Every structure is written in structure tokens, then in C-alpha cells.
Amino acid sequence: MSETINKLNYEISRVVELFLDQIKDQEIQIISHFDTDGISSAAIMVSCLKKLDQRFTLRIIKNLSKEIIESLSKEKITLFLDLASGSLEQIKQANLKKVFILDHHEITSEIPENIEIVNPEIYDKHKISASGIVYLFCRQINEQNKDVAKLAILGMVGDSLEKNIPELNHGILQDSDIQRKKGITIYPSTRPLNRTLEFCSEPFIPGVTGNMQGVIELLREAGIRPEEGKYKNLIDLEDEEIERLTTSIMLRNPKMKNKELIGDIFLIKFFGKLEDVREISAKINACSRFGQSAVALQLCLESSSAKKKAESTHAKYRQLLLAGLKEVENSEKIQGEKFLIINAKDKIKDTIIGTITSILSHSSIYPEETTIVSLAYDKEKIKISARNVGSKGRNVRKVLERVIKSMGGEEVGGHEFAAGCTITQEQEQEFLELLKKSLELQVVKI
């Protein structure tokens, strides 16, 4: 692990030196992904470049298409954050002046000469968020950038990398002045327990999530009652109360393991108040998926004008997620050994289908190693999200790549156990048939 870290740190130092030399008297065009990790990455970089008094533009996008790459200025320095590792060939063909990529997704082709890339995938399967990479990069530029270390933690949590924190992430935690404690990993831990359980989607609790009567029954069963008409915040529960609540939750989902429910809770100072990192991360994600990336970015930078907008959007988003989870029950499904395909069509928004798929993959409803692939309409296109239950089984990125390449489709983005792509609605049936055959063939090979 130390050798990997040394190689990555050396590469960061090398690319930082080139970056600072290249951007002199130049304007940078920044393109970042629209999820929590991408927004956090953008906020870290914006803060860094402002300290340098550097000219830049910023664009937040859902996915990096060939059209977007071709629309970029060929005269400006291009900086990609939390994307582009799977689009190196298209970037090469676009003849951009000079390109820098700070990312953590899989690299699918050789790195062209005009591209400088910092990505742990080059050295090892090292689990660090893109915002973590961007933070280490900006800290190398100026130690004063330690003031945004907590944004890297937001991105890390947004990408569900907090359960296994290796050495690199631990160094970022130390810079971030964050409080870390063991507890039930339902969020937000800083809000009344009944409200937290009602909107709990990760983990999804059957009969409780989205059901206030189910929440009350669960709490009564766990022997937790309101005090002066108000339930305690999750983080304020006594050890004995935590044990009883954990038991009651696991009784409703027997497949859930204790280690999946108990873990680290991260608390940071945000707008002068101690907040659960997972809730802030969820608010950023909600804003971005509602087409409010600017609000999400401003929230990261603690703009008071963005706070109320983000809270209102998050409330709507939570309701949408609950409705989406219920809609899954009625959606068209194709099920086989160790796989489930959910075709939500226009019943679930394309901007939340990935989140819905992630929730299902973490819910313990399906056996470990099950591959879940979900489809949702996006105007004339279809957004596809694939997840694996647990950290074993198929490489879902490769599964999608095989199918998409045989159809002549667009690039597949993501990781070994979480990936996505886009097809046209005309390709829907062809994709479903090819995907089903591919997943069945893999089971036979296994």
C-alpha cells in the first residue's frame, strides 16, 4: 500500500508542476461530474483557483458525451474532474490544446501524449474518491487548501467509500478536523429518530421506510419512546438503546448483517453547526439531480443563500426516492440466477435511477453477488445503471461494455461494481435481449 501511495504522491507532484506552468496567463475550462463526488471535486478546485487568482469557467455535466468533448474550446487548458478516464480516445480525437484529468474511474485505453492524468487505477485498485484526488492535488499546490479537506470527505461519503478507509483517505480525515464515532449508519444522525427512520433509504427497511406507522411500531418494539413529545436524535442514543434498535431493524430484514448497520458516523462543522456528513452529501446530490448544480456547488462553499434552496430540494428528492422505491415493485422485471433487470421506463426519473439501484444493492433484499441493472427513460434516450450486491461477483462495467459495444453504443462509465451508460429508446429491446443473454452466459461460465 505504501508503495502505491508513494507512486501516486510522486505523480501528483509531477502533474501539479506541469499544471502550474501551463495555466500561466491562460484560462481553464473545468468539466466535472454532477454527483456529490464531482460537485465536491469542483468546489475544492474552485477554492484553490480563487486563491491563485486564476481565470476559469466551470461546467457540471451528467455524462461526458462525444458532443460535449467536441464542443470544448481548443485554445483553453481543459481540466476534467471525476470523469473522462473512459473517454481518452475521444478526447485525443478532439485535438484539445492541453488536458488534465483528476479521476478515479477505470482507464479503458492508452493515455494520449497531450493528456496528463492522476488516477489511482494506474497503480492499484486503491479506493479513493475523485474529490480525494483533487484535494491531494490542491494541497500540493498550496497547504492553505487544507481548509477544504472536509469537502473531500463529502465526496468520499457520496461515493460510499467511508466503510473501508485506507491510508490515503486517513490522511485526508486528519486534515479535515472531523469527528468520527461508531453508531448505526442510518442518517441523518443529528435529527429526531422518527423522522430519520421514516425517510431512511440506505439501508432500506421493509415496512418502515416511508411508513410512519411502521416507524412508531419499530421504536415501540425497541423500547424507545419520545421524551416531552420528541424522540432523541440517533447520535444521542445510549449504547443499550442502540443495541435494541439494531435488533429491531434486523428482525425486519433478516438478511442484513450487523456489520452493515453499524459503522462510522462522520460529523463536520457546516454553517457553524455540527452536521452529519451523509446528510450534507445527500443534499448536494439532490440539488444536482434536480438540475441545480450551481446551488449544490454554493452549498459546498457554505453560501447561506444556497442553504434554504438545498433543504427544500432535498425534501422533494427524498419524497421522489420513496416513490421510486415503491414504483420498483410495479416495474417490468427480468430475473434470473444472480441477476435482476428493472425496466422502469418513464415511471422513475433518469436522474435518480442510479440512486434507486444503489439503494436496492445495499438493502440486503437480494443475495450477495446479484447484479442489478435498471433502465429509465431520459427524453429520447434511456439511462442505464448497474450495481452489484456486495463487493463480489460480475464486473458490471465489463458486462455493460460487451453489450454496448456489440450495439455500437456510447461509452460506459463507472467501476467494477457500479457502472452506467446511455442508449436510445429504439435500442431498448435489443439491449434487454443482449443483456439477459450476457448475464445468463456469465452464470453458466461461473
C-alpha positions as CSV (number, residue, x, y, z in Angstrom):
1,M,0.0,0.0,0.0
2,S,2.8,2.5,0.9
3,E,4.5,1.9,-2.5
4,T,1.2,2.7,-4.2
5,I,0.8,5.9,-2.1
6,N,4.4,6.9,-2.9
7,K,3.8,6.5,-6.6
8,L,0.6,8.4,-6.5
9,N,2.1,11.2,-4.5
10,Y,5.0,11.4,-6.9
11,E,2.7,11.6,-9.8
12,I,0.6,14.3,-8.1
13,S,3.7,16.4,-7.5
14,R,4.8,15.9,-11.1
15,V,1.5,16.9,-12.6
16,V,1.0,19.8,-10.3
17,E,4.3,21.3,-11.5
18,L,3.2,20.9,-15.1
19,F,-0.3,22.3,-14.3
20,L,1.0,25.5,-12.7
21,D,3.4,26.0,-15.6
22,Q,0.7,25.5,-18.2
23,I,-2.0,27.7,-16.7
24,K,0.1,30.9,-16.5
25,D,-1.8,33.6,-18.4
26,Q,-4.3,31.0,-19.6
27,E,-8.0,30.4,-18.9
28,I,-9.0,26.9,-17.7
29,Q,-12.2,25.2,-18.7
30,I,-13.3,22.8,-15.9
31,I,-15.7,20.0,-16.6
32,S,-16.9,18.0,-13.6
33,H,-19.4,15.2,-12.9
34,F,-22.8,16.1,-11.4
35,D,-22.9,13.7,-8.4
36,T,-21.7,14.5,-4.9
37,D,-18.1,13.4,-5.6
38,G,-18.0,15.5,-8.8
39,I,-19.5,18.6,-7.1
40,S,-17.2,18.3,-4.1
41,S,-14.2,18.0,-6.5
42,A,-15.4,21.1,-8.4
43,A,-15.8,23.1,-5.1
44,I,-12.3,22.1,-3.9
45,M,-10.8,23.2,-7.3
46,V,-12.7,26.4,-7.4
47,S,-11.5,27.3,-3.9
48,C,-7.9,26.5,-4.9
49,L,-8.0,28.5,-8.2
50,K,-9.5,31.5,-6.5
51,K,-6.5,31.6,-4.1
52,L,-4.3,31.7,-7.2
53,D,-6.4,34.4,-8.8
54,Q,-6.8,32.2,-11.8
55,R,-9.3,32.7,-14.6
56,F,-11.6,29.7,-15.2
57,T,-15.0,28.5,-16.3
58,L,-16.9,25.6,-14.8
59,R,-19.4,23.2,-16.4
60,I,-21.2,20.4,-14.4
61,I,-22.4,17.5,-16.6
62,K,-24.4,14.3,-16.2
63,N,-22.1,12.3,-18.6
64,L,-19.3,13.1,-20.9
65,S,-20.6,12.6,-24.4
66,K,-18.7,12.9,-27.7
67,E,-20.8,16.1,-28.4
68,I,-19.6,17.7,-25.2
69,I,-16.0,16.9,-25.8
70,E,-16.2,18.3,-29.4
71,S,-17.9,21.5,-28.1
72,L,-14.9,22.4,-25.8
73,S,-12.6,25.2,-26.7
74,K,-9.3,24.0,-28.3
75,E,-7.5,27.1,-27.1
76,K,-8.1,26.8,-23.3
77,I,-6.5,24.5,-20.8
78,T,-9.0,21.7,-20.1
79,L,-9.4,20.1,-16.7
80,F,-11.7,17.1,-16.2
81,L,-12.8,16.1,-12.6
82,D,-14.4,12.8,-11.7
83,L,-14.8,11.8,-15.3
84,A,-13.0,11.3,-18.6
85,S,-10.9,8.2,-17.8
86,G,-13.2,6.2,-20.1
87,S,-13.1,8.8,-22.9
88,L,-9.4,9.2,-23.7
89,E,-9.7,8.2,-27.3
90,Q,-12.5,10.7,-28.0
91,I,-10.5,13.5,-26.2
92,K,-7.5,12.7,-28.3
93,Q,-9.6,13.0,-31.5
94,A,-10.9,16.4,-30.3
95,N,-7.4,17.9,-30.6
96,L,-7.7,19.9,-27.4
97,K,-4.7,22.1,-26.5
98,K,-3.7,20.6,-23.2
99,V,-5.8,18.3,-21.0
100,F,-5.5,17.4,-17.3
101,I,-7.7,14.7,-15.7
102,L,-8.1,14.1,-12.0
103,D,-10.3,11.0,-11.6
104,H,-10.7,7.5,-10.0
105,H,-12.7,5.6,-12.6
106,E,-11.3,2.8,-14.8
107,I,-9.0,3.7,-17.6
108,T,-10.1,1.9,-20.8
109,S,-7.4,2.8,-23.3
110,E,-3.8,4.1,-23.7
111,I,-3.2,7.7,-22.4
112,P,-2.5,10.1,-25.3
113,E,0.5,12.4,-25.2
114,N,-1.4,15.6,-24.7
115,I,-3.2,14.3,-21.6
116,E,-1.8,14.4,-18.0
117,I,-3.8,12.1,-15.7
118,V,-3.8,11.5,-12.0
119,N,-5.8,8.3,-11.3
120,P,-5.0,5.6,-8.7
121,E,-6.3,3.0,-11.2
122,I,-2.9,3.3,-12.9
123,Y,-1.1,1.9,-9.9
124,D,-3.6,-0.2,-8.0
125,K,-7.2,-0.7,-7.1
126,H,-6.8,1.9,-4.5
127,K,-10.2,3.1,-3.1
128,I,-10.2,6.9,-3.0
129,S,-12.8,9.3,-4.3
130,A,-12.2,11.8,-7.1
131,S,-12.6,14.6,-4.6
132,G,-9.8,12.9,-2.5
133,I,-7.5,13.0,-5.5
134,V,-8.5,16.7,-6.3
135,Y,-7.9,17.6,-2.6
136,L,-4.4,16.0,-2.6
137,F,-3.6,17.8,-5.8
138,C,-4.8,21.2,-4.5
139,R,-3.0,20.6,-1.2
140,Q,0.2,20.1,-3.1
141,I,-0.4,23.4,-4.9
142,N,-0.9,25.3,-1.6
143,E,-1.0,23.9,2.0
144,Q,-3.7,26.6,2.7
145,N,-6.1,24.4,0.8
146,K,-6.3,22.2,3.9
147,D,-9.3,24.4,4.7
148,V,-11.4,22.4,2.2
149,A,-10.4,18.9,3.4
150,K,-13.9,18.4,4.6
151,L,-15.2,18.6,1.1
152,A,-13.1,15.6,0.1
153,I,-14.8,13.7,3.0
154,L,-18.2,14.8,1.5
155,G,-17.2,13.2,-1.8
156,M,-15.8,10.1,-0.2
157,V,-19.1,9.5,1.6
158,G,-21.0,10.4,-1.5
159,D,-19.2,7.6,-3.3
160,S,-19.8,5.2,-0.4
161,L,-16.1,4.8,0.3
162,E,-16.2,5.5,4.0
163,K,-16.6,1.9,5.1
164,N,-13.1,1.0,4.3
165,I,-10.7,3.9,4.8
166,P,-7.1,3.1,3.7
167,E,-4.0,5.1,4.4
168,L,-4.6,7.8,1.8
169,N,-8.1,8.7,2.9
170,H,-7.0,8.6,6.6
171,G,-4.5,11.4,5.9
172,I,-7.4,13.5,4.4
173,L,-9.5,12.7,7.5
174,Q,-6.7,14.1,9.7
175,D,-6.6,17.3,7.7
176,S,-10.4,17.8,7.9
177,D,-11.0,18.3,11.6
178,I,-13.8,15.8,11.5
179,Q,-15.5,14.0,14.4
180,R,-15.8,10.2,13.9
181,K,-17.7,7.8,16.1
182,K,-19.3,4.4,15.9
183,G,-23.0,4.0,15.6
184,I,-26.0,3.0,13.5
185,T,-25.3,4.2,10.0
186,I,-28.8,5.5,9.3
187,Y,-28.7,9.2,8.5
188,P,-29.0,11.9,9.5
189,S,-27.8,11.0,13.0
190,T,-28.4,14.7,14.1
191,R,-32.2,14.7,13.5
192,P,-35.1,13.2,15.6
193,L,-35.1,9.4,15.3
194,N,-38.7,9.1,14.0
195,R,-38.1,11.4,11.1
196,T,-34.7,9.8,10.3
197,L,-36.3,6.3,10.1
198,E,-39.2,7.5,8.0
199,F,-37.0,8.7,5.2
200,C,-34.3,6.1,5.6
201,S,-33.4,4.6,2.2
202,E,-29.9,3.4,2.9
203,P,-30.5,0.9,4.3
204,F,-34.0,0.4,3.1
205,I,-36.1,-1.1,6.0
206,P,-39.1,-3.0,4.8
207,G,-42.3,-1.8,6.4
208,V,-40.6,1.2,8.0
209,T,-39.1,3.3,5.2
210,G,-41.8,5.7,4.1
211,N,-44.3,4.4,6.7
212,M,-44.7,6.5,9.8
213,Q,-46.9,3.8,11.5
214,G,-44.2,1.3,10.8
215,V,-41.6,3.7,12.4
216,I,-43.7,4.1,15.6
217,E,-44.1,0.3,15.9
218,L,-40.4,-0.3,15.4
219,L,-39.4,2.3,18.1
220,R,-42.0,0.9,20.5
221,E,-40.6,-2.6,19.9
222,A,-37.1,-1.3,20.6
223,G,-38.3,0.3,23.8
224,I,-37.6,3.9,22.6
225,R,-40.2,6.4,23.5
226,P,-40.5,10.2,23.0
227,E,-39.4,12.5,25.8
228,E,-41.6,15.6,26.2
229,G,-43.2,14.7,22.9
230,K,-39.9,14.5,21.0
231,Y,-37.7,11.5,20.1
232,K,-33.9,11.7,20.6
233,N,-31.5,12.2,17.8
234,L,-29.9,9.0,16.7
235,I,-26.5,10.1,17.8
236,D,-27.7,10.8,21.3
237,L,-29.0,7.2,22.0
238,E,-27.4,5.2,24.8
239,D,-25.5,2.0,24.0
240,E,-28.3,-0.2,25.2
241,E,-30.9,1.7,23.1
242,I,-28.6,1.3,20.0
243,E,-28.5,-2.5,20.6
244,R,-32.3,-2.8,20.9
245,L,-32.9,-0.6,17.8
246,T,-30.3,-2.6,15.8
247,T,-32.1,-5.9,16.8
248,S,-35.5,-4.5,15.8
249,I,-34.2,-3.3,12.4
250,M,-32.5,-6.6,11.7
251,L,-35.7,-8.5,12.6
252,R,-37.4,-6.7,9.7
253,N,-34.6,-7.6,7.3
254,P,-33.1,-11.0,8.4
255,K,-30.6,-10.9,5.6
256,M,-29.0,-7.8,7.0
257,K,-25.7,-8.3,8.8
258,N,-24.8,-6.4,12.0
259,K,-21.6,-5.0,10.3
260,E,-23.8,-3.5,7.5
261,L,-25.8,-1.5,10.1
262,I,-23.0,-0.4,12.5
263,G,-20.2,1.7,11.2
264,D,-18.5,5.1,11.3
265,I,-20.6,8.3,11.6
266,F,-18.7,11.4,10.4
267,L,-19.6,14.9,11.8
268,I,-18.3,18.2,10.5
269,K,-18.8,21.8,11.2
270,F,-21.1,23.2,8.4
271,F,-22.6,26.7,8.6
272,G,-21.2,26.8,12.2
273,K,-23.2,23.7,13.3
274,L,-22.2,20.1,13.8
275,E,-23.8,18.1,10.9
276,D,-23.9,14.5,9.7
277,V,-21.7,14.3,6.5
278,R,-24.1,11.9,4.9
279,E,-26.9,14.3,5.1
280,I,-24.9,17.1,3.5
281,S,-23.7,14.7,0.8
282,A,-27.4,13.7,0.2
283,K,-28.4,17.4,-0.1
284,I,-25.6,18.1,-2.7
285,N,-26.7,15.0,-4.6
286,A,-30.4,16.0,-4.5
287,C,-29.7,19.5,-5.8
288,S,-27.6,18.3,-8.7
289,R,-30.1,15.6,-9.7
290,F,-32.8,18.3,-9.8
291,G,-30.7,20.3,-12.2
292,Q,-29.5,22.7,-9.6
293,S,-25.7,22.1,-9.8
294,A,-25.0,25.7,-9.0
295,V,-26.9,25.5,-5.8
296,A,-25.0,22.3,-4.9
297,L,-21.7,24.0,-5.5
298,Q,-22.6,27.0,-3.5
299,L,-23.8,24.7,-0.6
300,C,-20.3,23.1,-0.6
301,L,-18.8,26.6,-0.3
302,E,-21.2,27.4,2.5
303,S,-23.2,30.1,0.8
304,S,-26.1,31.0,3.1
305,S,-28.3,31.8,0.1
306,A,-28.0,28.2,-1.1
307,K,-28.8,26.6,2.2
308,K,-32.6,27.1,2.2
309,K,-32.8,26.1,-1.5
310,A,-30.8,23.0,-0.9
311,E,-33.0,22.0,2.1
312,S,-36.2,22.4,0.1
313,T,-34.9,20.5,-2.9
314,H,-33.6,17.7,-0.6
315,A,-37.1,17.3,0.9
316,K,-38.6,16.9,-2.6
317,Y,-35.9,14.5,-3.6
318,R,-36.5,12.2,-0.5
319,Q,-40.2,12.0,-1.4
320,L,-39.2,11.2,-5.0
321,L,-36.8,8.4,-3.8
322,L,-39.5,6.9,-1.7
323,A,-42.0,7.0,-4.6
324,G,-39.3,5.5,-6.8
325,L,-38.7,2.6,-4.4
326,K,-42.4,1.8,-4.3
327,E,-42.6,2.1,-8.1
328,V,-39.9,-0.6,-8.4
329,E,-42.4,-3.2,-7.2
330,N,-44.7,-2.4,-10.2
331,S,-41.9,-2.1,-12.8
332,E,-41.2,-4.6,-15.6
333,K,-38.6,-7.1,-14.4
334,I,-36.4,-9.8,-15.9
335,Q,-35.0,-12.1,-13.2
336,G,-32.5,-14.9,-13.4
337,E,-29.8,-16.6,-11.4
338,K,-27.8,-13.9,-9.7
339,F,-29.2,-11.0,-11.8
340,L,-32.2,-8.7,-11.8
341,I,-33.1,-6.3,-14.7
342,I,-35.6,-3.5,-13.8
343,N,-37.1,-1.6,-16.7
344,A,-38.7,1.5,-15.0
345,K,-39.4,3.2,-18.4
346,D,-40.8,6.7,-17.6
347,K,-42.1,5.7,-14.1
348,I,-38.8,6.7,-12.4
349,K,-36.7,9.8,-13.3
350,D,-33.5,9.1,-15.0
351,T,-31.6,11.3,-12.5
352,I,-32.5,9.1,-9.6
353,I,-32.4,5.6,-11.2
354,G,-28.7,5.2,-10.2
355,T,-29.5,6.1,-6.6
356,I,-32.5,3.7,-6.6
357,T,-30.3,0.9,-7.9
358,S,-27.6,1.6,-5.3
359,I,-30.3,1.5,-2.5
360,L,-31.5,-1.8,-3.7
361,S,-28.0,-3.2,-3.9
362,H,-27.4,-2.2,-0.3
363,S,-30.8,-3.3,1.0
364,S,-30.0,-7.0,1.8
365,I,-33.2,-7.8,-0.1
366,Y,-31.2,-9.6,-2.8
367,P,-28.4,-12.2,-2.2
368,E,-24.7,-11.1,-2.4
369,E,-23.2,-11.2,-5.9
370,T,-26.6,-10.3,-7.5
371,T,-26.2,-7.9,-10.4
372,I,-29.0,-5.3,-10.6
373,V,-29.4,-3.4,-13.9
374,S,-32.0,-0.6,-14.0
375,L,-33.4,1.4,-17.0
376,A,-35.2,4.7,-17.0
377,Y,-36.2,7.0,-19.9
378,D,-34.4,10.3,-20.4
379,K,-36.3,12.0,-23.2
380,E,-35.5,10.0,-26.4
381,K,-32.7,8.1,-24.6
382,I,-32.5,5.6,-21.8
383,K,-30.3,5.9,-18.7
384,I,-28.8,2.5,-17.5
385,S,-27.4,1.9,-14.1
386,A,-25.8,-1.3,-12.9
387,R,-24.8,-2.3,-9.4
388,N,-23.5,-5.5,-7.7
389,V,-24.9,-6.6,-4.3
390,G,-21.8,-6.8,-2.1
391,S,-18.2,-6.5,-3.4
392,K,-18.1,-9.8,-5.2
393,G,-19.4,-11.2,-8.5
394,R,-19.5,-9.9,-12.0
395,N,-17.6,-6.8,-13.2
396,V,-20.7,-4.8,-14.2
397,R,-18.7,-2.3,-16.2
398,K,-17.4,-5.1,-18.4
399,V,-20.9,-6.6,-18.7
400,L,-22.3,-3.3,-20.0
401,E,-19.3,-2.7,-22.2
402,R,-19.7,-6.0,-24.0
403,V,-23.4,-5.3,-24.7
404,I,-22.9,-1.7,-25.7
405,K,-20.0,-2.4,-28.0
406,S,-22.0,-5.0,-29.8
407,M,-24.7,-2.4,-30.3
408,G,-22.3,0.4,-31.4
409,G,-23.4,2.5,-28.4
410,E,-21.8,5.2,-26.3
411,E,-19.0,4.9,-23.7
412,V,-19.7,3.0,-20.4
413,G,-18.6,4.8,-17.3
414,G,-18.0,3.7,-13.7
415,H,-16.3,1.0,-11.7
416,E,-16.2,-2.8,-11.3
417,F,-19.3,-3.0,-9.1
418,A,-21.1,0.3,-10.1
419,A,-21.4,1.4,-13.8
420,G,-23.7,3.1,-16.2
421,C,-24.3,4.1,-19.8
422,T,-26.9,5.5,-22.2
423,I,-28.8,4.1,-25.2
424,T,-31.5,5.3,-27.4
425,Q,-35.1,4.2,-26.9
426,E,-35.0,2.4,-30.3
427,Q,-32.3,0.2,-28.8
428,E,-34.3,-0.8,-25.7
429,Q,-35.4,-4.3,-26.7
430,E,-32.1,-5.2,-28.4
431,F,-30.3,-4.1,-25.2
432,L,-32.6,-6.1,-22.9
433,E,-32.2,-9.2,-25.0
434,L,-28.4,-8.9,-25.3
435,L,-28.0,-8.1,-21.6
436,K,-30.1,-11.1,-20.5
437,K,-28.1,-13.4,-22.7
438,S,-24.8,-11.9,-21.4
439,L,-25.8,-12.3,-17.7
440,E,-27.1,-15.9,-18.3
441,L,-23.9,-16.8,-20.1
442,Q,-21.8,-15.5,-17.2
443,V,-23.7,-17.7,-14.8
444,V,-23.0,-20.7,-17.0
445,K,-19.3,-19.8,-17.0
446,I,-19.3,-19.4,-13.3
